[in-house]
Amino acid sequence: MHCPICGTCDIGRVGTNQYYCWNCLLEFSRDKGEVKFFYVESDGTLVNVDEKVEI
Ligand SMILES: [Zn+2]
């Protein structure tokens, strides 16, 4: 298991099909080949990265 963005294996599992990359500081989920990324606000709110960050 590696981060789809940076390729590091320094990730932690936070839920079913949900992971957190300690390098990107992003949470991502994998579902049948589809990967979605989330930015975690300081209060714990998950924000879809597509709306928050320009890649
Ligand atoms: Zn990463």
mmCIF file of the protein (N, C-alpha, C, O) and its ligand, coordinates in Angstrom:
data_MODEL
# 
_entry.id   MODEL 
# 
loop_
_entity.id 
_entity.type 
_entity.pdbx_number_of_molecules 
1 polymer     1 
2 non-polymer 1 
# 
_entity_poly.entity_id                      1 
_entity_poly.type                           'polypeptide(L)' 
_entity_poly.nstd_linkage                   no 
_entity_poly.nstd_monomer                   no 
_entity_poly.pdbx_seq_one_letter_code       MHCPICGTCDIGRVGTNQYYCWNCLLEFSRDKGEVKFFYVESDGTLVNVDEKVEI 
_entity_poly.pdbx_seq_one_letter_code_can   MHCPICGTCDIGRVGTNQYYCWNCLLEFSRDKGEVKFFYVESDGTLVNVDEKVEI 
_entity_poly.pdbx_strand_id                 A 
# 
loop_
_entity_poly_seq.entity_id 
_entity_poly_seq.num 
_entity_poly_seq.mon_id 
_entity_poly_seq.hetero 
1 1  MET n 
1 2  HIS n 
1 3  CYS n 
1 4  PRO n 
1 5  ILE n 
1 6  CYS n 
1 7  GLY n 
1 8  THR n 
1 9  CYS n 
1 10 ASP n 
1 11 ILE n 
1 12 GLY n 
1 13 ARG n 
1 14 VAL n 
1 15 GLY n 
1 16 THR n 
1 17 ASN n 
1 18 GLN n 
1 19 TYR n 
1 20 TYR n 
1 21 CYS n 
1 22 TRP n 
1 23 ASN n 
1 24 CYS n 
1 25 LEU n 
1 26 LEU n 
1 27 GLU n 
1 28 PHE n 
1 29 SER n 
1 30 ARG n 
1 31 ASP n 
1 32 LYS n 
1 33 GLY n 
1 34 GLU n 
1 35 VAL n 
1 36 LYS n 
1 37 PHE n 
1 38 PHE n 
1 39 TYR n 
1 40 VAL n 
1 41 GLU n 
1 42 SER n 
1 43 ASP n 
1 44 GLY n 
1 45 THR n 
1 46 LEU n 
1 47 VAL n 
1 48 ASN n 
1 49 VAL n 
1 50 ASP n 
1 51 GLU n 
1 52 LYS n 
1 53 VAL n 
1 54 GLU n 
1 55 ILE n 
# 
loop_
_struct_asym.id 
_struct_asym.entity_id 
A 1 
B 2 
# 
loop_
_chem_comp.id 
_chem_comp.type 
_chem_comp.mon_nstd_flag 
ARG 'L-peptide linking' y 
ASN 'L-peptide linking' y 
ASP 'L-peptide linking' y 
CYS 'L-peptide linking' y 
GLN 'L-peptide linking' y 
GLU 'L-peptide linking' y 
GLY 'peptide linking'   y 
HIS 'L-peptide linking' y 
ILE 'L-peptide linking' y 
LEU 'L-peptide linking' y 
LYS 'L-peptide linking' y 
MET 'L-peptide linking' y 
PHE 'L-peptide linking' y 
PRO 'L-peptide linking' y 
SER 'L-peptide linking' y 
THR 'L-peptide linking' y 
TRP 'L-peptide linking' y 
TYR 'L-peptide linking' y 
VAL 'L-peptide linking' y 
ZN  non-polymer         . 
# 
_pdbx_entity_nonpoly.entity_id   2 
_pdbx_entity_nonpoly.name        ? 
_pdbx_entity_nonpoly.comp_id     ZN 
# 
_pdbx_nonpoly_scheme.asym_id         B 
_pdbx_nonpoly_scheme.entity_id       2 
_pdbx_nonpoly_scheme.mon_id          ZN 
_pdbx_nonpoly_scheme.ndb_seq_num     1 
_pdbx_nonpoly_scheme.pdb_seq_num     101 
_pdbx_nonpoly_scheme.auth_seq_num    101 
_pdbx_nonpoly_scheme.pdb_mon_id      ZN 
_pdbx_nonpoly_scheme.auth_mon_id     ZN 
_pdbx_nonpoly_scheme.pdb_strand_id   A 
_pdbx_nonpoly_scheme.pdb_ins_code    . 
# 
loop_
_atom_site.group_PDB 
_atom_site.id 
_atom_site.type_symbol 
_atom_site.label_atom_id 
_atom_site.label_alt_id 
_atom_site.label_comp_id 
_atom_site.label_asym_id 
_atom_site.label_entity_id 
_atom_site.label_seq_id 
_atom_site.pdbx_PDB_ins_code 
_atom_site.Cartn_x 
_atom_site.Cartn_y 
_atom_site.Cartn_z 
_atom_site.occupancy 
_atom_site.B_iso_or_equiv 
_atom_site.pdbx_formal_charge 
_atom_site.auth_seq_id 
_atom_site.auth_comp_id 
_atom_site.auth_asym_id 
_atom_site.auth_atom_id 
_atom_site.pdbx_PDB_model_num 
ATOM   1   N  N  . MET A 1 1  ? 0.843   -1.202 0.000  1.00 0.00 ? 1   MET A N  1 
ATOM   2   C  CA . MET A 1 1  ? 0.000   0.000  0.000  1.00 0.00 ? 1   MET A CA 1 
ATOM   3   C  C  . MET A 1 1  ? 0.872   1.244  0.000  1.00 0.00 ? 1   MET A C  1 
ATOM   4   O  O  . MET A 1 1  ? 1.710   1.424  0.884  1.00 0.00 ? 1   MET A O  1 
ATOM   5   N  N  . HIS A 1 2  ? 0.673   2.098  -0.991 1.00 0.00 ? 2   HIS A N  1 
ATOM   6   C  CA . HIS A 1 2  ? 1.432   3.330  -1.113 1.00 0.00 ? 2   HIS A CA 1 
ATOM   7   C  C  . HIS A 1 2  ? 0.477   4.485  -1.364 1.00 0.00 ? 2   HIS A C  1 
ATOM   8   O  O  . HIS A 1 2  ? -0.651  4.295  -1.820 1.00 0.00 ? 2   HIS A O  1 
ATOM   9   N  N  . CYS A 1 3  ? 0.954   5.693  -1.055 1.00 0.00 ? 3   CYS A N  1 
ATOM   10  C  CA . CYS A 1 3  ? 0.170   6.883  -1.360 1.00 0.00 ? 3   CYS A CA 1 
ATOM   11  C  C  . CYS A 1 3  ? 0.124   7.086  -2.869 1.00 0.00 ? 3   CYS A C  1 
ATOM   12  O  O  . CYS A 1 3  ? 1.169   7.086  -3.519 1.00 0.00 ? 3   CYS A O  1 
ATOM   13  N  N  . PRO A 1 4  ? -1.063  7.258  -3.435 1.00 0.00 ? 4   PRO A N  1 
ATOM   14  C  CA . PRO A 1 4  ? -1.176  7.452  -4.882 1.00 0.00 ? 4   PRO A CA 1 
ATOM   15  C  C  . PRO A 1 4  ? -0.548  8.759  -5.362 1.00 0.00 ? 4   PRO A C  1 
ATOM   16  O  O  . PRO A 1 4  ? -0.227  8.895  -6.542 1.00 0.00 ? 4   PRO A O  1 
ATOM   17  N  N  . ILE A 1 5  ? -0.373  9.720  -4.455 1.00 0.00 ? 5   ILE A N  1 
ATOM   18  C  CA . ILE A 1 5  ? 0.159   11.019 -4.857 1.00 0.00 ? 5   ILE A CA 1 
ATOM   19  C  C  . ILE A 1 5  ? 1.682   11.028 -4.817 1.00 0.00 ? 5   ILE A C  1 
ATOM   20  O  O  . ILE A 1 5  ? 2.335   11.302 -5.824 1.00 0.00 ? 5   ILE A O  1 
ATOM   21  N  N  . CYS A 1 6  ? 2.237   10.731 -3.665 1.00 0.00 ? 6   CYS A N  1 
ATOM   22  C  CA . CYS A 1 6  ? 3.677   10.870 -3.507 1.00 0.00 ? 6   CYS A CA 1 
ATOM   23  C  C  . CYS A 1 6  ? 4.405   9.525  -3.523 1.00 0.00 ? 6   CYS A C  1 
ATOM   24  O  O  . CYS A 1 6  ? 5.628   9.483  -3.656 1.00 0.00 ? 6   CYS A O  1 
ATOM   25  N  N  . GLY A 1 7  ? 3.660   8.430  -3.389 1.00 0.00 ? 7   GLY A N  1 
ATOM   26  C  CA . GLY A 1 7  ? 4.267   7.121  -3.499 1.00 0.00 ? 7   GLY A CA 1 
ATOM   27  C  C  . GLY A 1 7  ? 4.902   6.597  -2.225 1.00 0.00 ? 7   GLY A C  1 
ATOM   28  O  O  . GLY A 1 7  ? 5.471   5.506  -2.221 1.00 0.00 ? 7   GLY A O  1 
ATOM   29  N  N  . THR A 1 8  ? 4.812   7.361  -1.143 1.00 0.00 ? 8   THR A N  1 
ATOM   30  C  CA . THR A 1 8  ? 5.405   6.897  0.103  1.00 0.00 ? 8   THR A CA 1 
ATOM   31  C  C  . THR A 1 8  ? 4.588   5.764  0.701  1.00 0.00 ? 8   THR A C  1 
ATOM   32  O  O  . THR A 1 8  ? 3.386   5.650  0.458  1.00 0.00 ? 8   THR A O  1 
ATOM   33  N  N  . CYS A 1 9  ? 5.244   4.945  1.470  1.00 0.00 ? 9   CYS A N  1 
ATOM   34  C  CA . CYS A 1 9  ? 4.525   3.893  2.189  1.00 0.00 ? 9   CYS A CA 1 
ATOM   35  C  C  . CYS A 1 9  ? 4.251   4.332  3.618  1.00 0.00 ? 9   CYS A C  1 
ATOM   36  O  O  . CYS A 1 9  ? 3.784   3.543  4.438  1.00 0.00 ? 9   CYS A O  1 
ATOM   37  N  N  . ASP A 1 10 ? 4.541   5.588  3.913  1.00 0.00 ? 10  ASP A N  1 
ATOM   38  C  CA . ASP A 1 10 ? 4.339   6.109  5.258  1.00 0.00 ? 10  ASP A CA 1 
ATOM   39  C  C  . ASP A 1 10 ? 2.895   6.566  5.422  1.00 0.00 ? 10  ASP A C  1 
ATOM   40  O  O  . ASP A 1 10 ? 2.616   7.756  5.565  1.00 0.00 ? 10  ASP A O  1 
ATOM   41  N  N  . ILE A 1 11 ? 1.996   5.610  5.401  1.00 0.00 ? 11  ILE A N  1 
ATOM   42  C  CA . ILE A 1 11 ? 0.580   5.924  5.517  1.00 0.00 ? 11  ILE A CA 1 
ATOM   43  C  C  . ILE A 1 11 ? -0.017  5.110  6.648  1.00 0.00 ? 11  ILE A C  1 
ATOM   44  O  O  . ILE A 1 11 ? 0.495   4.057  7.027  1.00 0.00 ? 11  ILE A O  1 
ATOM   45  N  N  . GLY A 1 12 ? -1.115  5.632  7.176  1.00 0.00 ? 12  GLY A N  1 
ATOM   46  C  CA . GLY A 1 12 ? -1.806  4.929  8.243  1.00 0.00 ? 12  GLY A CA 1 
ATOM   47  C  C  . GLY A 1 12 ? -3.244  4.670  7.844  1.00 0.00 ? 12  GLY A C  1 
ATOM   48  O  O  . GLY A 1 12 ? -3.848  5.446  7.103  1.00 0.00 ? 12  GLY A O  1 
ATOM   49  N  N  . ARG A 1 13 ? -3.784  3.573  8.344  1.00 0.00 ? 13  ARG A N  1 
ATOM   50  C  CA . ARG A 1 13 ? -5.167  3.246  8.038  1.00 0.00 ? 13  ARG A CA 1 
ATOM   51  C  C  . ARG A 1 13 ? -6.064  3.894  9.077  1.00 0.00 ? 13  ARG A C  1 
ATOM   52  O  O  . ARG A 1 13 ? -5.834  3.754  10.279 1.00 0.00 ? 13  ARG A O  1 
ATOM   53  N  N  . VAL A 1 14 ? -7.090  4.604  8.616  1.00 0.00 ? 14  VAL A N  1 
ATOM   54  C  CA . VAL A 1 14 ? -7.972  5.300  9.542  1.00 0.00 ? 14  VAL A CA 1 
ATOM   55  C  C  . VAL A 1 14 ? -9.387  4.745  9.491  1.00 0.00 ? 14  VAL A C  1 
ATOM   56  O  O  . VAL A 1 14 ? -10.232 5.148  10.291 1.00 0.00 ? 14  VAL A O  1 
ATOM   57  N  N  . GLY A 1 15 ? -9.663  3.839  8.578  1.00 0.00 ? 15  GLY A N  1 
ATOM   58  C  CA . GLY A 1 15 ? -10.998 3.270  8.478  1.00 0.00 ? 15  GLY A CA 1 
ATOM   59  C  C  . GLY A 1 15 ? -11.049 2.292  7.341  1.00 0.00 ? 15  GLY A C  1 
ATOM   60  O  O  . GLY A 1 15 ? -10.038 2.012  6.698  1.00 0.00 ? 15  GLY A O  1 
ATOM   61  N  N  . THR A 1 16 ? -12.234 1.771  7.092  1.00 0.00 ? 16  THR A N  1 
ATOM   62  C  CA . THR A 1 16 ? -12.398 0.825  5.994  1.00 0.00 ? 16  THR A CA 1 
ATOM   63  C  C  . THR A 1 16 ? -12.114 1.517  4.668  1.00 0.00 ? 16  THR A C  1 
ATOM   64  O  O  . THR A 1 16 ? -12.827 2.437  4.268  1.00 0.00 ? 16  THR A O  1 
ATOM   65  N  N  . ASN A 1 17 ? -11.075 1.067  4.000  1.00 0.00 ? 17  ASN A N  1 
ATOM   66  C  CA . ASN A 1 17 ? -10.667 1.656  2.719  1.00 0.00 ? 17  ASN A CA 1 
ATOM   67  C  C  . ASN A 1 17 ? -10.296 3.127  2.858  1.00 0.00 ? 17  ASN A C  1 
ATOM   68  O  O  . ASN A 1 17 ? -10.325 3.863  1.872  1.00 0.00 ? 17  ASN A O  1 
ATOM   69  N  N  . GLN A 1 18 ? -9.950  3.566  4.057  1.00 0.00 ? 18  GLN A N  1 
ATOM   70  C  CA . GLN A 1 18 ? -9.543  4.954  4.260  1.00 0.00 ? 18  GLN A CA 1 
ATOM   71  C  C  . GLN A 1 18 ? -8.153  4.984  4.867  1.00 0.00 ? 18  GLN A C  1 
ATOM   72  O  O  . GLN A 1 18 ? -7.840  4.234  5.791  1.00 0.00 ? 18  GLN A O  1 
ATOM   73  N  N  . TYR A 1 19 ? -7.329  5.867  4.326  1.00 0.00 ? 19  TYR A N  1 
ATOM   74  C  CA . TYR A 1 19 ? -5.942  5.930  4.743  1.00 0.00 ? 19  TYR A CA 1 
ATOM   75  C  C  . TYR A 1 19 ? -5.518  7.381  4.894  1.00 0.00 ? 19  TYR A C  1 
ATOM   76  O  O  . TYR A 1 19 ? -6.155  8.293  4.366  1.00 0.00 ? 19  TYR A O  1 
ATOM   77  N  N  . TYR A 1 20 ? -4.422  7.575  5.632  1.00 0.00 ? 20  TYR A N  1 
ATOM   78  C  CA . TYR A 1 20 ? -3.894  8.920  5.834  1.00 0.00 ? 20  TYR A CA 1 
ATOM   79  C  C  . TYR A 1 20 ? -2.415  8.931  5.476  1.00 0.00 ? 20  TYR A C  1 
ATOM   80  O  O  . TYR A 1 20 ? -1.637  8.127  5.989  1.00 0.00 ? 20  TYR A O  1 
ATOM   81  N  N  . CYS A 1 21 ? -2.037  9.839  4.602  1.00 0.00 ? 21  CYS A N  1 
ATOM   82  C  CA . CYS A 1 21 ? -0.636  9.943  4.204  1.00 0.00 ? 21  CYS A CA 1 
ATOM   83  C  C  . CYS A 1 21 ? 0.062   10.977 5.077  1.00 0.00 ? 21  CYS A C  1 
ATOM   84  O  O  . CYS A 1 21 ? -0.333  12.143 5.115  1.00 0.00 ? 21  CYS A O  1 
ATOM   85  N  N  . TRP A 1 22 ? 1.095   10.540 5.773  1.00 0.00 ? 22  TRP A N  1 
ATOM   86  C  CA . TRP A 1 22 ? 1.819   11.445 6.671  1.00 0.00 ? 22  TRP A CA 1 
ATOM   87  C  C  . TRP A 1 22 ? 2.760   12.362 5.906  1.00 0.00 ? 22  TRP A C  1 
ATOM   88  O  O  . TRP A 1 22 ? 3.291   13.319 6.469  1.00 0.00 ? 22  TRP A O  1 
ATOM   89  N  N  . ASN A 1 23 ? 2.965   12.080 4.653  1.00 0.00 ? 23  ASN A N  1 
ATOM   90  C  CA . ASN A 1 23 ? 3.822   12.934 3.829  1.00 0.00 ? 23  ASN A CA 1 
ATOM   91  C  C  . ASN A 1 23 ? 3.010   14.050 3.183  1.00 0.00 ? 23  ASN A C  1 
ATOM   92  O  O  . ASN A 1 23 ? 3.404   15.216 3.217  1.00 0.00 ? 23  ASN A O  1 
ATOM   93  N  N  . CYS A 1 24 ? 1.874   13.684 2.595  1.00 0.00 ? 24  CYS A N  1 
ATOM   94  C  CA . CYS A 1 24 ? 0.999   14.679 1.961  1.00 0.00 ? 24  CYS A CA 1 
ATOM   95  C  C  . CYS A 1 24 ? 0.088   15.358 2.989  1.00 0.00 ? 24  CYS A C  1 
ATOM   96  O  O  . CYS A 1 24 ? -0.452  16.434 2.733  1.00 0.00 ? 24  CYS A O  1 
ATOM   97  N  N  . LEU A 1 25 ? -0.076  14.718 4.154  1.00 0.00 ? 25  LEU A N  1 
ATOM   98  C  CA . LEU A 1 25 ? -1.022  15.186 5.160  1.00 0.00 ? 25  LEU A CA 1 
ATOM   99  C  C  . LEU A 1 25 ? -2.433  15.228 4.589  1.00 0.00 ? 25  LEU A C  1 
ATOM   100 O  O  . LEU A 1 25 ? -3.211  16.142 4.864  1.00 0.00 ? 25  LEU A O  1 
ATOM   101 N  N  . LEU A 1 26 ? -2.737  14.219 3.792  1.00 0.00 ? 26  LEU A N  1 
ATOM   102 C  CA . LEU A 1 26 ? -4.064  14.102 3.198  1.00 0.00 ? 26  LEU A CA 1 
ATOM   103 C  C  . LEU A 1 26 ? -4.645  12.731 3.525  1.00 0.00 ? 26  LEU A C  1 
ATOM   104 O  O  . LEU A 1 26 ? -3.926  11.738 3.636  1.00 0.00 ? 26  LEU A O  1 
ATOM   105 N  N  . GLU A 1 27 ? -5.949  12.707 3.673  1.00 0.00 ? 27  GLU A N  1 
ATOM   106 C  CA . GLU A 1 27 ? -6.631  11.443 3.839  1.00 0.00 ? 27  GLU A CA 1 
ATOM   107 C  C  . GLU A 1 27 ? -7.197  11.020 2.496  1.00 0.00 ? 27  GLU A C  1 
ATOM   108 O  O  . GLU A 1 27 ? -7.696  11.847 1.733  1.00 0.00 ? 27  GLU A O  1 
ATOM   109 N  N  . PHE A 1 28 ? -7.120  9.749  2.216  1.00 0.00 ? 28  PHE A N  1 
ATOM   110 C  CA . PHE A 1 28 ? -7.678  9.283  0.951  1.00 0.00 ? 28  PHE A CA 1 
ATOM   111 C  C  . PHE A 1 28 ? -8.372  7.953  1.143  1.00 0.00 ? 28  PHE A C  1 
ATOM   112 O  O  . PHE A 1 28 ? -8.063  7.178  2.049  1.00 0.00 ? 28  PHE A O  1 
ATOM   113 N  N  . SER A 1 29 ? -9.332  7.717  0.248  1.00 0.00 ? 29  SER A N  1 
ATOM   114 C  CA . SER A 1 29 ? -10.092 6.480  0.302  1.00 0.00 ? 29  SER A CA 1 
ATOM   115 C  C  . SER A 1 29 ? -9.991  5.774  -1.044 1.00 0.00 ? 29  SER A C  1 
ATOM   116 O  O  . SER A 1 29 ? -9.896  6.415  -2.091 1.00 0.00 ? 29  SER A O  1 
ATOM   117 N  N  . ARG A 1 30 ? -10.011 4.486  -1.001 1.00 0.00 ? 30  ARG A N  1 
ATOM   118 C  CA . ARG A 1 30 ? -9.961  3.699  -2.221 1.00 0.00 ? 30  ARG A CA 1 
ATOM   119 C  C  . ARG A 1 30 ? -11.217 2.843  -2.294 1.00 0.00 ? 30  ARG A C  1 
ATOM   120 O  O  . ARG A 1 30 ? -11.562 2.128  -1.353 1.00 0.00 ? 30  ARG A O  1 
ATOM   121 N  N  . ASP A 1 31 ? -11.886 2.933  -3.429 1.00 0.00 ? 31  ASP A N  1 
ATOM   122 C  CA . ASP A 1 31 ? -13.097 2.144  -3.613 1.00 0.00 ? 31  ASP A CA 1 
ATOM   123 C  C  . ASP A 1 31 ? -13.149 1.657  -5.046 1.00 0.00 ? 31  ASP A C  1 
ATOM   124 O  O  . ASP A 1 31 ? -13.481 2.411  -5.960 1.00 0.00 ? 31  ASP A O  1 
ATOM   125 N  N  . LYS A 1 32 ? -12.817 0.381  -5.235 1.00 0.00 ? 32  LYS A N  1 
ATOM   126 C  CA . LYS A 1 32 ? -12.897 -0.242 -6.563 1.00 0.00 ? 32  LYS A CA 1 
ATOM   127 C  C  . LYS A 1 32 ? -12.126 0.562  -7.595 1.00 0.00 ? 32  LYS A C  1 
ATOM   128 O  O  . LYS A 1 32 ? -12.628 0.837  -8.685 1.00 0.00 ? 32  LYS A O  1 
ATOM   129 N  N  . GLY A 1 33 ? -10.922 0.931  -7.250 1.00 0.00 ? 33  GLY A N  1 
ATOM   130 C  CA . GLY A 1 33 ? -10.052 1.606  -8.195 1.00 0.00 ? 33  GLY A CA 1 
ATOM   131 C  C  . GLY A 1 33 ? -10.195 3.110  -8.207 1.00 0.00 ? 33  GLY A C  1 
ATOM   132 O  O  . GLY A 1 33 ? -9.359  3.811  -8.777 1.00 0.00 ? 33  GLY A O  1 
ATOM   133 N  N  . GLU A 1 34 ? -11.252 3.618  -7.579 1.00 0.00 ? 34  GLU A N  1 
ATOM   134 C  CA . GLU A 1 34 ? -11.439 5.069  -7.537 1.00 0.00 ? 34  GLU A CA 1 
ATOM   135 C  C  . GLU A 1 34 ? -10.856 5.614  -6.240 1.00 0.00 ? 34  GLU A C  1 
ATOM   136 O  O  . GLU A 1 34 ? -11.165 5.127  -5.153 1.00 0.00 ? 34  GLU A O  1 
ATOM   137 N  N  . VAL A 1 35 ? -10.014 6.628  -6.369 1.00 0.00 ? 35  VAL A N  1 
ATOM   138 C  CA . VAL A 1 35 ? -9.367  7.207  -5.198 1.00 0.00 ? 35  VAL A CA 1 
ATOM   139 C  C  . VAL A 1 35 ? -9.868  8.627  -5.010 1.00 0.00 ? 35  VAL A C  1 
ATOM   140 O  O  . VAL A 1 35 ? -9.889  9.426  -5.947 1.00 0.00 ? 35  VAL A O  1 
ATOM   141 N  N  . LYS A 1 36 ? -10.270 8.928  -3.787 1.00 0.00 ? 36  LYS A N  1 
ATOM   142 C  CA . LYS A 1 36 ? -10.709 10.287 -3.469 1.00 0.00 ? 36  LYS A CA 1 
ATOM   143 C  C  . LYS A 1 36 ? -9.829  10.823 -2.350 1.00 0.00 ? 36  LYS A C  1 
ATOM   144 O  O  . LYS A 1 36 ? -9.447  10.088 -1.439 1.00 0.00 ? 36  LYS A O  1 
ATOM   145 N  N  . PHE A 1 37 ? -9.513  12.103 -2.425 1.00 0.00 ? 37  PHE A N  1 
ATOM   146 C  CA . PHE A 1 37 ? -8.625  12.722 -1.446 1.00 0.00 ? 37  PHE A CA 1 
ATOM   147 C  C  . PHE A 1 37 ? -9.365  13.752 -0.626 1.00 0.00 ? 37  PHE A C  1 
ATOM   148 O  O  . PHE A 1 37 ? -10.267 14.433 -1.114 1.00 0.00 ? 37  PHE A O  1 
ATOM   149 N  N  . PHE A 1 38 ? -8.970  13.851 0.625  1.00 0.00 ? 38  PHE A N  1 
ATOM   150 C  CA . PHE A 1 38 ? -9.609  14.791 1.526  1.00 0.00 ? 38  PHE A CA 1 
ATOM   151 C  C  . PHE A 1 38 ? -8.554  15.516 2.341  1.00 0.00 ? 38  PHE A C  1 
ATOM   152 O  O  . PHE A 1 38 ? -7.565  14.938 2.791  1.00 0.00 ? 38  PHE A O  1 
ATOM   153 N  N  . TYR A 1 39 ? -8.804  16.799 2.511  1.00 0.00 ? 39  TYR A N  1 
ATOM   154 C  CA . TYR A 1 39 ? -7.995  17.595 3.411  1.00 0.00 ? 39  TYR A CA 1 
ATOM   155 C  C  . TYR A 1 39 ? -8.679  17.613 4.767  1.00 0.00 ? 39  TYR A C  1 
ATOM   156 O  O  . TYR A 1 39 ? -9.891  17.815 4.842  1.00 0.00 ? 39  TYR A O  1 
ATOM   157 N  N  . VAL A 1 40 ? -7.932  17.406 5.831  1.00 0.00 ? 40  VAL A N  1 
ATOM   158 C  CA . VAL A 1 40 ? -8.511  17.361 7.167  1.00 0.00 ? 40  VAL A CA 1 
ATOM   159 C  C  . VAL A 1 40 ? -8.327  18.708 7.838  1.00 0.00 ? 40  VAL A C  1 
ATOM   160 O  O  . VAL A 1 40 ? -7.206  19.130 8.123  1.00 0.00 ? 40  VAL A O  1 
ATOM   161 N  N  . GLU A 1 41 ? -9.440  19.375 8.085  1.00 0.00 ? 41  GLU A N  1 
ATOM   162 C  CA . GLU A 1 41 ? -9.387  20.650 8.794  1.00 0.00 ? 41  GLU A CA 1 
ATOM   163 C  C  . GLU A 1 41 ? -8.943  20.435 10.239 1.00 0.00 ? 41  GLU A C  1 
ATOM   164 O  O  . GLU A 1 41 ? -8.942  19.310 10.740 1.00 0.00 ? 41  GLU A O  1 
ATOM   165 N  N  . SER A 1 42 ? -8.563  21.537 10.903 1.00 0.00 ? 42  SER A N  1 
ATOM   166 C  CA . SER A 1 42 ? -8.077  21.433 12.270 1.00 0.00 ? 42  SER A CA 1 
ATOM   167 C  C  . SER A 1 42 ? -9.159  20.914 13.217 1.00 0.00 ? 42  SER A C  1 
ATOM   168 O  O  . SER A 1 42 ? -8.848  20.364 14.273 1.00 0.00 ? 42  SER A O  1 
ATOM   169 N  N  . ASP A 1 43 ? -10.422 21.088 12.843 1.00 0.00 ? 43  ASP A N  1 
ATOM   170 C  CA . ASP A 1 43 ? -11.505 20.604 13.694 1.00 0.00 ? 43  ASP A CA 1 
ATOM   171 C  C  . ASP A 1 43 ? -11.945 19.193 13.309 1.00 0.00 ? 43  ASP A C  1 
ATOM   172 O  O  . ASP A 1 43 ? -12.903 18.653 13.862 1.00 0.00 ? 43  ASP A O  1 
ATOM   173 N  N  . GLY A 1 44 ? -11.222 18.605 12.342 1.00 0.00 ? 44  GLY A N  1 
ATOM   174 C  CA . GLY A 1 44 ? -11.515 17.228 11.971 1.00 0.00 ? 44  GLY A CA 1 
ATOM   175 C  C  . GLY A 1 44 ? -12.432 17.084 10.776 1.00 0.00 ? 44  GLY A C  1 
ATOM   176 O  O  . GLY A 1 44 ? -12.712 15.968 10.339 1.00 0.00 ? 44  GLY A O  1 
ATOM   177 N  N  . THR A 1 45 ? -12.909 18.209 10.239 1.00 0.00 ? 45  THR A N  1 
ATOM   178 C  CA . THR A 1 45 ? -13.795 18.149 9.092  1.00 0.00 ? 45  THR A CA 1 
ATOM   179 C  C  . THR A 1 45 ? -13.028 17.711 7.845  1.00 0.00 ? 45  THR A C  1 
ATOM   180 O  O  . THR A 1 45 ? -11.913 18.169 7.598  1.00 0.00 ? 45  THR A O  1 
ATOM   181 N  N  . LEU A 1 46 ? -13.629 16.834 7.075  1.00 0.00 ? 46  LEU A N  1 
ATOM   182 C  CA . LEU A 1 46 ? -13.007 16.392 5.835  1.00 0.00 ? 46  LEU A CA 1 
ATOM   183 C  C  . LEU A 1 46 ? -13.508 17.259 4.687  1.00 0.00 ? 46  LEU A C  1 
ATOM   184 O  O  . LEU A 1 46 ? -14.713 17.434 4.509  1.00 0.00 ? 46  LEU A O  1 
ATOM   185 N  N  . VAL A 1 47 ? -12.574 17.798 3.911  1.00 0.00 ? 47  VAL A N  1 
ATOM   186 C  CA . VAL A 1 47 ? -12.921 18.629 2.776  1.00 0.00 ? 47  VAL A CA 1 
ATOM   187 C  C  . VAL A 1 47 ? -12.390 17.967 1.517  1.00 0.00 ? 47  VAL A C  1 
ATOM   188 O  O  . VAL A 1 47 ? -11.217 17.603 1.442  1.00 0.00 ? 47  VAL A O  1 
ATOM   189 N  N  . ASN A 1 48 ? -13.252 17.815 0.541  1.00 0.00 ? 48  ASN A N  1 
ATOM   190 C  CA . ASN A 1 48 ? -12.829 17.216 -0.713 1.00 0.00 ? 48  ASN A CA 1 
ATOM   191 C  C  . ASN A 1 48 ? -11.706 18.038 -1.324 1.00 0.00 ? 48  ASN A C  1 
ATOM   192 O  O  . ASN A 1 48 ? -11.845 19.247 -1.509 1.00 0.00 ? 48  ASN A O  1 
ATOM   193 N  N  . VAL A 1 49 ? -10.607 17.390 -1.634 1.00 0.00 ? 49  VAL A N  1 
ATOM   194 C  CA . VAL A 1 49 ? -9.420  18.102 -2.101 1.00 0.00 ? 49  VAL A CA 1 
ATOM   195 C  C  . VAL A 1 49 ? -9.689  18.813 -3.428 1.00 0.00 ? 49  VAL A C  1 
ATOM   196 O  O  . VAL A 1 49 ? -9.100  19.859 -3.701 1.00 0.00 ? 49  VAL A O  1 
ATOM   197 N  N  . ASP A 1 50 ? -10.575 18.250 -4.251 1.00 0.00 ? 50  ASP A N  1 
ATOM   198 C  CA . ASP A 1 50 ? -10.875 18.868 -5.536 1.00 0.00 ? 50  ASP A CA 1 
ATOM   199 C  C  . ASP A 1 50 ? -11.432 20.280 -5.351 1.00 0.00 ? 50  ASP A C  1 
ATOM   200 O  O  . ASP A 1 50 ? -11.297 21.131 -6.230 1.00 0.00 ? 50  ASP A O  1 
ATOM   201 N  N  . GLU A 1 51 ? -12.051 20.514 -4.211 1.00 0.00 ? 51  GLU A N  1 
ATOM   202 C  CA . GLU A 1 51 ? -12.636 21.826 -3.953 1.00 0.00 ? 51  GLU A CA 1 
ATOM   203 C  C  . GLU A 1 51 ? -11.700 22.710 -3.154 1.00 0.00 ? 51  GLU A C  1 
ATOM   204 O  O  . GLU A 1 51 ? -11.895 23.923 -3.077 1.00 0.00 ? 51  GLU A O  1 
ATOM   205 N  N  . LYS A 1 52 ? -10.687 22.107 -2.561 1.00 0.00 ? 52  LYS A N  1 
ATOM   206 C  CA . LYS A 1 52 ? -9.861  22.837 -1.616 1.00 0.00 ? 52  LYS A CA 1 
ATOM   207 C  C  . LYS A 1 52 ? -8.481  23.178 -2.187 1.00 0.00 ? 52  LYS A C  1 
ATOM   208 O  O  . LYS A 1 52 ? -7.943  24.252 -1.918 1.00 0.00 ? 52  LYS A O  1 
ATOM   209 N  N  . VAL A 1 53 ? -7.917  22.269 -2.966 1.00 0.00 ? 53  VAL A N  1 
ATOM   210 C  CA . VAL A 1 53 ? -6.542  22.427 -3.390 1.00 0.00 ? 53  VAL A CA 1 
ATOM   211 C  C  . VAL A 1 53 ? -6.453  22.312 -4.908 1.00 0.00 ? 53  VAL A C  1 
ATOM   212 O  O  . VAL A 1 53 ? -7.091  21.456 -5.521 1.00 0.00 ? 53  VAL A O  1 
ATOM   213 N  N  . GLU A 1 54 ? -5.669  23.170 -5.485 1.00 0.00 ? 54  GLU A N  1 
ATOM   214 C  CA . GLU A 1 54 ? -5.397  23.063 -6.917 1.00 0.00 ? 54  GLU A CA 1 
ATOM   215 C  C  . GLU A 1 54 ? -4.176  22.204 -7.109 1.00 0.00 ? 54  GLU A C  1 
ATOM   216 O  O  . GLU A 1 54 ? -3.089  22.528 -6.632 1.00 0.00 ? 54  GLU A O  1 
ATOM   217 N  N  . ILE A 1 55 ? -4.362  21.099 -7.817 1.00 0.00 ? 55  ILE A N  1 
ATOM   218 C  CA . ILE A 1 55 ? -3.231  20.193 -8.056 1.00 0.00 ? 55  ILE A CA 1 
ATOM   219 C  C  . ILE A 1 55 ? -2.695  20.442 -9.469 1.00 0.00 ? 55  ILE A C  1 
ATOM   220 O  O  . ILE A 1 55 ? -1.739  19.791 -9.891 1.00 0.00 ? 55  ILE A O  1 
HETATM 221 ZN ZN . ZN  B 2 .  ? 1.358   11.067 -0.004 1.00 0.00 2 101 ZN  A ZN 1 
# 
